Amino acid sequence: DAKTTQPNSMESNEEEPVHLPCNHSTISGTDYIHWYRQLPSQGPEYVIHGLTSNVNNRMASLAIAEDRKSSTLILHRATLRDAAVYYCILRDVGDSWGKLQFGAGTQVVVTP
Amino acid sequence: DSGVTQTPKHLITATGQRVTLRCSPRSGDLSVYWYQQSLDQGLQFLIQYYNGEERAKGNILERFSAQQFPDLHSELNLSSLELGDSALYFCASSVATRRGTDTQYFGPGTRLTVL
């Protein structure tokens, strides 16, 4: 499976944007980029996913580099509720309904 | 609320015992996944069922077993428990469209403490 690399932690002030980077230099052409997050004492929850084009939803935006070797999850205005561990995960379209392979993720700290 | 329910929320037991964790998937979801989260190993995939059949296995110990019933709920059985089995156990479910991509919805987890 292609691997992802994320920073261990990031800090942000409330109502400021947060840019979470993810490197995936060995990504294959059929890998989707998924993001999940895990709030304290909860199960992970889906945030967003994309293949080649940038994506937006009500939670976040996903910016994908042209060569697809990296991507950035953007939280436009961080709130205290966004404090969580964010996981960047690659999933092959051929196994789109298989397991999620979690790494260590990025711990996001939001300061009031 | 993801729509996935897990019981019990907490379980405290002794080494050598056996426990059963239960998961009810979201309505309409055919696939169930079990994950283990411990402090030193992070979130690890254990096993996946699809419509009653085992589909994939991860790092699941031989002392652990699971099944998915006709009503699609699933149970994870952990036996001969050891201190190292103490962890959070999450169940997730998905529609399993097998097209493009698929979102997993996670339950709140069962915290197992083995003393």
Interface residues (C-beta under 8 A of the other chain):
Chain A: Y32 H34 Q38 Q42 G43 P44 E45 Y46 H49 Y87 R91 V93 S96 W97 G98 K99 L100 Q101 F102 G103 A104
Chain B: S2 V4 S31 Y33 Y35 G42 L43 Q44 F45 Q48 Y50 R55 A56 G58 F90 A92 S94 A96 T97 R98 R99 G100 T101 D102 T103 Q104 Y105 F106 G107 P108 G109
